[in-house]
Every structure is written in C-alpha cells, then in structure tokens.
Amino acid sequence: MSFRRESGSDAGGVFREGMQKIVNDFYNGEINLFIKCPNAQQAINLSRHLFLPNPKYAKDTMALDMFEFVWKTMGLSIRNKLCFPFFMSSYVGIWWQGNP
C-alpha cells in the first residue's frame, strides 16, 4: 500500500494506518462481505455495532478466500498487539460451522 502525495517515516504509524484502512474496508458496503447482526438490523437490545459473515457468500470460493484473508488479518492484529477493531458477533463461530 502506498500513500500518494504523503510522506512518512514508518516507525509503526504508517503501517498501522494502512492496516487500519484495510480493516475498515472489510465493513464497507460495496462488497457486503459482512452484514449487520440481527440486533443491528432490528435496532433492538445491545451489540448493534457487530457484524456476521454474509451468508450469500457461504459457497462462493472467491469470497471464502476473502474471509480467509480477514481471519489472517485478525491473527496478525492479535499477534502484533495492533488492536484493530474487528466488530464480529460471537455468533460467527456458529454461522461458520453451519456454512463450511
């Protein structure tokens, strides 16, 4: 990733900002890789800011590759203590098991 017309010396800040932009794109409405959780869709209770993988992509091999990239990015965030905001519902594991 390059930042056009921006200068910066990477002491962690430029890398972190670039990765933050990638993580934010996971929730971008253009791809719809993730959908809002039921609480957000119905505007009830708590956890309205969380997302689930979009079930329409359960059998799409290209989307599954994109999901794999998301999971790897999550691992990178955890291993390097980057604390990127992954807004995943706790139901992701249940969804994933039912949609291999």
DSSP file (Angstrom, degrees, kcal/mol; ACC not computed):
  #  RESIDUE AA STRUCTURE BP1 BP2  ACC     N-H-->O    O-->H-N    N-H-->O    O-->H-N    TCO  KAPPA ALPHA  PHI   PSI    X-CA   Y-CA   Z-CA
    1    1 A M              0   0    0      0, 0.0     2,-0.4     0, 0.0    17,-0.1   0.000 360.0 360.0 360.0 137.5    0.0    0.0    0.0
    2    2 A S        -     0   0    0     16,-0.1     2,-0.8     2,-0.0     0, 0.0  -0.971 360.0-137.0-127.0 145.7    1.3    3.4   -0.8
    3    3 A F    >   -     0   0    0     -2,-0.4     3,-1.2     3,-0.2     2,-0.2  -0.883  27.9-136.3 -99.3 111.6    0.1    6.8    0.4
    4    4 A R  T 3  S-     0   0    0     -2,-0.8     3,-0.1     1,-0.3    -2,-0.0  -0.443  80.5  -0.1 -72.9 138.8    0.1    9.1   -2.6
    5    5 A R  T 3  S+     0   0    0      1,-0.2     2,-0.4    -2,-0.2    -1,-0.3   0.773 108.8 110.5  55.2  30.0    1.4   12.6   -2.0
    6    6 A E    <   -     0   0    0     -3,-1.2     2,-0.3     2,-0.0    -3,-0.2  -0.996  52.8-154.4-131.0 139.7    2.1   11.8    1.6
    7    7 A S        +     0   0    0     -2,-0.4     2,-0.3    -3,-0.1    -3,-0.0  -0.820  24.3 150.5-108.6 154.2    5.4   11.5    3.3
    8    8 A G        -     0   0    0     -2,-0.3     2,-0.6    -5,-0.0    -5,-0.1  -0.881  39.4-132.5-175.5 144.7    6.1    9.5    6.4
    9    9 A S        -     0   0    0     -2,-0.3     2,-1.1     2,-0.0     4,-0.3  -0.932  35.4-124.9-104.4 127.3    8.8    7.5    8.1
   10   10 A D        +     0   0    0     -2,-0.6    -2,-0.0     1,-0.2     0, 0.0  -0.589  50.5 148.4 -82.5 102.4    7.5    4.2    9.3
   11   11 A A  S    S-     0   0    0     -2,-1.1    -1,-0.2     0, 0.0    -2,-0.0  -0.105  92.9 -68.2-111.5  29.0    8.1    3.8   13.0
   12   12 A G  S  > S+     0   0    0      0, 0.0     4,-2.2     0, 0.0     5,-0.2   0.000 123.8  91.0 109.5 -26.6    4.9    1.7   13.1
   13   13 A G  H  > S+     0   0    0     -4,-0.3     4,-2.5     2,-0.2     5,-0.2   0.915  86.9  44.6 -70.8 -44.5    2.4    4.6   12.4
   14   14 A V  H  > S+     0   0    0     -5,-0.2     4,-2.4     2,-0.2     5,-0.2   0.919 116.4  47.4 -67.5 -43.5    2.3    4.3    8.6
   15   15 A F  H  > S+     0   0    0      2,-0.2     4,-2.6     1,-0.2     5,-0.2   0.939 113.2  48.7 -60.6 -47.0    1.9    0.5    8.7
   16   16 A R  H  X S+     0   0    0     -4,-2.2     4,-2.4     1,-0.2    -2,-0.2   0.903 111.5  49.2 -61.8 -42.5   -0.7    0.8   11.4
   17   17 A E  H  X S+     0   0    0     -4,-2.5     4,-1.9     2,-0.2    -1,-0.2   0.911 111.5  49.3 -65.2 -41.6   -2.7    3.4    9.5
   18   18 A G  H  X S+     0   0    0     -4,-2.4     4,-1.7     1,-0.2    -2,-0.2   0.922 112.9  46.4 -62.8 -44.1   -2.5    1.3    6.3
   19   19 A M  H  X S+     0   0    0     -4,-2.6     4,-2.6     1,-0.2    -1,-0.2   0.873 108.7  56.5 -65.8 -36.4   -3.7   -1.8    8.0
   20   20 A Q  H  X S+     0   0    0     -4,-2.4     4,-2.4    -5,-0.2    -1,-0.2   0.897 106.0  50.8 -61.2 -40.1   -6.5    0.2    9.8
   21   21 A K  H  X S+     0   0    0     -4,-1.9     4,-1.6     2,-0.2    -1,-0.2   0.887 109.7  50.3 -65.3 -38.4   -7.7    1.3    6.3
   22   22 A I  H  X S+     0   0    0     -4,-1.7     4,-0.8     2,-0.2    -2,-0.2   0.937 110.9  48.4 -63.7 -46.4   -7.8   -2.4    5.2
   23   23 A V  H >X S+     0   0    0     -4,-2.6     3,-1.0     1,-0.2     4,-0.5   0.902 109.0  53.3 -62.3 -41.2   -9.7   -3.5    8.2
   24   24 A N  H >< S+     0   0    0     -4,-2.4     3,-1.1     1,-0.3    -1,-0.2   0.857 102.1  60.0 -62.0 -33.7  -12.2   -0.6    7.7
   25   25 A D  H >< S+     0   0    0     -4,-1.6     3,-1.5     1,-0.2    -1,-0.3   0.739  88.7  72.4 -66.9 -22.0  -12.8   -1.8    4.2
   26   26 A F  H << S+     0   0    0     -3,-1.0     8,-0.4    -4,-0.8     7,-0.3   0.835 103.6  41.2 -59.3 -30.7  -13.9   -5.2    5.5
   27   27 A Y  T << S+     0   0    0     -3,-1.1    -1,-0.3    -4,-0.5    -2,-0.2   0.256  86.6 129.3-102.8  11.5  -17.1   -3.5    6.6
   28   28 A N    X>  -     0   0    0     -3,-1.5     4,-1.4     1,-0.1     3,-0.7  -0.424  61.8-132.5 -68.5 139.7  -17.5   -1.3    3.5
   29   29 A G  T 34 S+     0   0    0      1,-0.2    -1,-0.1     2,-0.2    -4,-0.0   0.605  95.2  75.2 -70.0 -12.2  -21.0   -1.5    1.9
   30   30 A E  T 34 S+     0   0    0      1,-0.2    -1,-0.2    -5,-0.1    -5,-0.0   0.902 108.9  25.7 -68.7 -40.5  -19.6   -2.0   -1.6
   31   31 A I  T <4 S-     0   0    0     -3,-0.7    -2,-0.2    -6,-0.2    -1,-0.2   0.826  84.1-154.2 -92.3 -35.7  -18.6   -5.6   -1.1
   32   32 A N     <  +     0   0    0     -4,-1.4    -3,-0.1     1,-0.1    22,-0.1   0.863  37.4 151.8  59.4  38.5  -21.0   -6.6    1.7
   33   33 A L        +     0   0    0     -5,-0.4    21,-2.6    -7,-0.3     2,-0.3   0.820  70.0  34.9 -64.9 -30.2  -18.7   -9.4    2.9
   34   34 A F  E    S-A   53   0A   0     -8,-0.4     2,-0.3    19,-0.3    -1,-0.1  -0.927  73.3-157.0-124.0 150.1  -20.3   -8.8    6.3
   35   35 A I  E     -A   52   0A   0     17,-3.0    17,-2.8    -2,-0.3     6,-0.0  -0.872  34.1 -91.1-120.5 157.8  -23.8   -7.9    7.3
   36   36 A K  E     -A   51   0A   0     -2,-0.3    15,-0.3    15,-0.2    13,-0.1  -0.336  48.7-104.4 -64.4 148.1  -25.1   -6.3   10.4
   37   37 A C    >>  -     0   0    0     13,-2.4     4,-2.3    10,-0.2     3,-0.7  -0.260  37.4 -98.9 -68.3 162.5  -26.1   -8.7   13.2
   38   38 A P  H 3> S+     0   0    0      0, 0.0     4,-2.2     0, 0.0     5,-0.2   0.850 123.4  56.7 -54.2 -38.0  -29.8   -9.2   13.9
   39   39 A N  H 3>>S+     0   0    0      1,-0.2     5,-1.9     2,-0.2     4,-0.8   0.897 110.2  44.8 -61.2 -39.1  -29.8   -6.8   16.8
   40   40 A A  H <45S+     0   0    0     -3,-0.7     3,-0.3     7,-0.3    -1,-0.2   0.895 111.4  52.5 -70.9 -39.7  -28.5   -4.1   14.5
   41   41 A Q  H  <5S+     0   0    0     -4,-2.3    -2,-0.2     1,-0.2    -1,-0.2   0.867 120.4  33.6 -64.0 -35.8  -30.9   -5.0   11.7
   42   42 A Q  H  <5S-     0   0    0     -4,-2.2    -1,-0.2    -5,-0.2    -2,-0.2   0.445 104.1-128.8 -99.9  -1.7  -33.9   -4.7   14.1
   43   43 A A  T  <5 +     0   0    0     -4,-0.8     2,-0.3    -3,-0.3    -3,-0.2   0.913  63.1 130.1  53.6  49.1  -32.4   -1.9   16.2
   44   44 A I      < -     0   0    0     -5,-1.9    -1,-0.2    -6,-0.2    -2,-0.1  -0.916  54.2 -16.4-129.3 158.0  -33.1   -3.8   19.5
   45   45 A N  S    S-     0   0    0     -2,-0.3     3,-0.2    -3,-0.1     2,-0.1  -0.006  93.8 -35.6  54.4-149.9  -31.1   -4.7   22.5
   46   46 A L  S    S+     0   0    0      1,-0.2    -2,-0.1     2,-0.1    -7,-0.1  -0.343 105.8  46.5-100.0 178.1  -27.3   -4.5   22.7
   47   47 A S    >   +     0   0    0      1,-0.1     3,-1.3    -2,-0.1    -7,-0.3   0.809  56.3 150.8  61.7  35.8  -24.4   -5.2   20.4
   48   48 A R  T 3   +     0   0    0      1,-0.2    -1,-0.1    -3,-0.2   -11,-0.1   0.571  65.0  64.4 -73.5  -7.5  -25.9   -3.2   17.4
   49   49 A H  T 3  S+     0   0    0    -13,-0.1    -1,-0.2     2,-0.1     2,-0.2   0.366  84.0 101.9 -95.2   4.6  -22.4   -2.4   16.1
   50   50 A L    <   -     0   0    0     -3,-1.3   -13,-2.4    38,-0.1     2,-0.3  -0.510  53.9-152.9 -96.0 159.9  -21.5   -6.1   15.4
   51   51 A F  E     -Ab  36  88A   0     36,-2.9    38,-2.6   -15,-0.3   -15,-0.2  -0.851   5.8-155.7-128.4 160.5  -21.4   -8.0   12.1
   52   52 A L  E     -A   35   0A   0    -17,-2.8   -17,-3.0    -2,-0.3     2,-0.1  -0.933  40.3 -89.1-127.7 154.2  -21.7  -11.5   10.8
   53   53 A P  E     -A   34   0A   0      0, 0.0   -19,-0.3     0, 0.0   -20,-0.1  -0.403  52.2-103.6 -60.2 140.7  -20.3  -13.0    7.6
   54   54 A N    >   -     0   0    0    -21,-2.6     3,-1.9     1,-0.2     4,-0.0  -0.551  25.3-147.8 -70.4 118.6  -22.8  -12.6    4.8
   55   55 A P  G >  S+     0   0    0      0, 0.0     3,-1.7     0, 0.0     4,-0.2   0.702  90.8  74.0 -64.6 -18.6  -24.5  -16.0    4.2
   56   56 A K  G 3  S+     0   0    0      1,-0.3     3,-0.3     2,-0.1    -2,-0.1   0.704  96.4  52.1 -66.8 -15.5  -24.9  -15.3    0.5
   57   57 A Y  G X  S+     0   0    0     -3,-1.9     3,-0.8     1,-0.2    -1,-0.3   0.245  74.4 110.0-100.4  12.4  -21.2  -16.0    0.2
   58   58 A A  T <  S+     0   0    0     -3,-1.7    -1,-0.2     1,-0.3    -2,-0.1   0.804  91.5  26.9 -60.2 -31.5  -21.2  -19.3    2.0
   59   59 A K  T 3  S+     0   0    0     -3,-0.3     2,-0.7    -4,-0.2    -1,-0.3   0.335  92.4 112.0-113.3   5.0  -20.4  -21.3   -1.1
   60   60 A D    <>  -     0   0    0     -3,-0.8     4,-2.4     1,-0.2     5,-0.2  -0.719  53.4-157.8 -84.5 114.2  -18.6  -18.6   -3.1
   61   61 A T  H  > S+     0   0    0     -2,-0.7     4,-1.7     1,-0.2    -1,-0.2   0.854  91.6  50.8 -65.6 -35.2  -14.9  -19.7   -3.4
   62   62 A M  H  > S+     0   0    0      2,-0.2     4,-1.7     1,-0.2    -1,-0.2   0.921 111.9  47.6 -67.6 -41.2  -13.6  -16.2   -4.1
   63   63 A A  H  > S+     0   0    0      1,-0.2     4,-2.8     2,-0.2    -2,-0.2   0.883 107.9  55.9 -65.1 -37.8  -15.5  -14.8   -1.0
   64   64 A L  H  X S+     0   0    0     -4,-2.4     4,-2.2     1,-0.2    -1,-0.2   0.877 106.1  51.1 -63.1 -36.1  -14.1  -17.7    1.1
   65   65 A D  H  X S+     0   0    0     -4,-1.7     4,-1.8     2,-0.2    -1,-0.2   0.888 109.8  50.0 -64.8 -38.5  -10.6  -16.6    0.1
   66   66 A M  H  X S+     0   0    0     -4,-1.7     4,-2.1     2,-0.2    -2,-0.2   0.907 109.4  50.8 -66.3 -40.9  -11.5  -13.1    1.2
   67   67 A F  H  X S+     0   0    0     -4,-2.8     4,-2.6     1,-0.2    -2,-0.2   0.907 107.2  54.2 -61.5 -40.6  -12.8  -14.4    4.5
   68   68 A E  H  X S+     0   0    0     -4,-2.2     4,-2.4     1,-0.2    -1,-0.2   0.899 106.9  51.2 -60.5 -39.7   -9.6  -16.3    4.9
   69   69 A F  H  X S+     0   0    0     -4,-1.8     4,-2.3     2,-0.2    -1,-0.2   0.900 108.9  51.4 -62.8 -40.6   -7.7  -13.0    4.4
   70   70 A V  H  X S+     0   0    0     -4,-2.1     4,-2.1     2,-0.2    -2,-0.2   0.940 110.5  48.0 -60.3 -47.3   -9.9  -11.4    7.1
   71   71 A W  H  X S+     0   0    0     -4,-2.6     4,-2.1     1,-0.2    -2,-0.2   0.894 111.8  49.9 -63.6 -39.6   -9.2  -14.2    9.6
   72   72 A K  H  X S+     0   0    0     -4,-2.4     4,-2.4     1,-0.2    -1,-0.2   0.885 109.0  52.0 -65.6 -37.7   -5.4  -13.9    8.9
   73   73 A T  H  X S+     0   0    0     -4,-2.3     4,-2.3     2,-0.2    -2,-0.2   0.872 107.3  53.2 -65.5 -36.3   -5.6  -10.2    9.4
   74   74 A M  H  X S+     0   0    0     -4,-2.1     4,-2.3     2,-0.2    -2,-0.2   0.927 109.3  48.8 -61.8 -44.2   -7.3  -10.9   12.7
   75   75 A G  H  X S+     0   0    0     -4,-2.1     4,-2.9     1,-0.2     5,-0.2   0.904 110.0  51.2 -62.1 -42.1   -4.4  -13.2   13.7
   76   76 A L  H  X S+     0   0    0     -4,-2.4     4,-2.1     1,-0.2    -1,-0.2   0.907 109.7  50.9 -59.7 -42.9   -1.9  -10.5   12.6
   77   77 A S  H  <>S+     0   0    0     -4,-2.3     5,-2.4     2,-0.2     6,-0.7   0.903 113.8  43.8 -62.5 -42.7   -3.7   -8.0   14.8
   78   78 A I  H ><5S+     0   0    0     -4,-2.3     3,-1.1     3,-0.2    -2,-0.2   0.949 114.0  48.6 -68.9 -49.6   -3.6  -10.3   17.8
   79   79 A R  H 3<5S+     0   0    0     -4,-2.9    -2,-0.2     1,-0.3    -1,-0.2   0.852 119.1  38.7 -60.4 -36.1    0.0  -11.4   17.4
   80   80 A N  T 3<5S-     0   0    0     -4,-2.1    -1,-0.3    -5,-0.2    -2,-0.2   0.321 106.4-123.2-100.0   7.9    1.3   -7.9   17.0
   81   81 A K  T < 5 +     0   0    0     -3,-1.1    -3,-0.2    -4,-0.3    -4,-0.1   0.898  61.6 145.4  52.9  46.2   -1.0   -6.3   19.6
   82   82 A L      < -     0   0    0     -5,-2.4    -4,-0.1    -6,-0.2    -1,-0.1   0.686  45.3-147.5 -87.8 -20.3   -2.3   -3.9   17.0
   83   83 A C        -     0   0    0     -6,-0.7    -5,-0.1     1,-0.2    -6,-0.0   0.877  23.7-178.8  57.5  44.4   -5.8   -3.8   18.4
   84   84 A F        -     0   0    0    -10,-0.1     2,-1.2     1,-0.1    -1,-0.2  -0.475  35.9-105.8 -71.0 148.0   -7.7   -3.3   15.1
   85   85 A P        +     0   0    0      0, 0.0     2,-0.7     0, 0.0    -1,-0.1  -0.624  41.4 176.1 -82.7  98.2  -11.4   -3.0   15.5
   86   86 A F        -     0   0    0     -2,-1.2     2,-1.3     2,-0.1   -62,-0.0  -0.899  14.6-161.1 -98.3 111.9  -13.0   -6.3   14.3
   87   87 A F        +     0   0    0     -2,-0.7   -36,-2.9   -37,-0.1     2,-0.4  -0.447  30.7 154.2 -94.9  62.2  -16.7   -5.9   15.0
   88   88 A M  B     -b   51   0A   0     -2,-1.3   -36,-0.2   -38,-0.2     2,-0.1  -0.742  40.8-127.9 -96.1 136.4  -17.6   -9.6   14.9
   89   89 A S    >   -     0   0    0    -38,-2.6     3,-1.7    -2,-0.4     4,-0.2  -0.409  24.2-116.2 -72.2 155.3  -20.6  -11.0   16.7
   90   90 A S  T >  S+     0   0    0      1,-0.3     3,-0.5     2,-0.1     4,-0.4   0.614 111.4  72.5 -68.4 -10.3  -20.0  -14.0   19.0
   91   91 A Y  T 3>  +     0   0    0      1,-0.2     4,-2.7     2,-0.1    -1,-0.3   0.452  67.4  94.6 -83.4  -0.2  -22.2  -16.0   16.6
   92   92 A V  H <> S+     0   0    0     -3,-1.7     4,-2.9     1,-0.2    -1,-0.2   0.915  83.8  51.0 -57.2 -44.6  -19.6  -16.0   13.9
   93   93 A G  H <> S+     0   0    0     -3,-0.5     4,-1.9     1,-0.2    -1,-0.2   0.887 111.3  47.4 -61.1 -40.8  -18.4  -19.5   15.0
   94   94 A I  H  > S+     0   0    0     -4,-0.4     4,-1.4     2,-0.2    -1,-0.2   0.926 113.8  47.7 -66.2 -44.8  -21.9  -20.9   14.9
   95   95 A W  H  X S+     0   0    0     -4,-2.7     4,-0.7     1,-0.2     3,-0.3   0.931 111.7  50.2 -60.6 -46.2  -22.5  -19.4   11.5
   96   96 A W  H >< S+     0   0    0     -4,-2.9     3,-0.7     1,-0.2    -1,-0.2   0.866 107.1  53.5 -64.3 -38.0  -19.2  -20.7   10.2
   97   97 A Q  H 3< S+     0   0    0     -4,-1.9    -1,-0.2     1,-0.2    -2,-0.2   0.839 110.8  47.1 -65.9 -33.1  -19.8  -24.3   11.4
   98   98 A G  H 3< S+     0   0    0     -4,-1.4    -1,-0.2    -3,-0.3    -2,-0.2   0.576 116.7  44.5 -83.8  -9.0  -23.2  -24.4    9.6
   99   99 A N    <<        0   0    0     -4,-0.7    -1,-0.2    -3,-0.7    -2,-0.1  -0.515 360.0 360.0-133.9  65.2  -21.8  -23.0    6.4
  100  100 A P              0   0    0      0, 0.0    -1,-0.1     0, 0.0    -3,-0.1   0.528 360.0 360.0 -66.7 360.0  -18.5  -24.7    5.6
